[in-house]
Amino acid sequence: MNTKQVADKAERKKLKRTARKKAAPKPKRAAGVARGSNKRKVKQLVKGQSKR
């Protein structure tokens, strides 16, 4: 929801809350999917290489 044109903070908050109530509920994560599956993976360092 784009509320860029609304200057008043309280008004913007009210608009966002109503939009959130109207929006379709987000689907639950499937049982076989890991919780952090969308996170960026950290590359493993080679032995002897400095971290910084």
Phi, psi and omega in degrees: 000127181266114180242028183296325184282345181274122184273323184286127183297316181296319179296317180298318180297318180296317179298317181295320180295319179293323179295322180293323179291322181287330186296150178292142181296142180288141181291147179287154180291138180295153185297326184274001183262134179291151183297320183258033186294335181268356181289151177292134182275142180272129180288139178285137179277149176283146180301134178092352180273140180280145183288323184237000000 
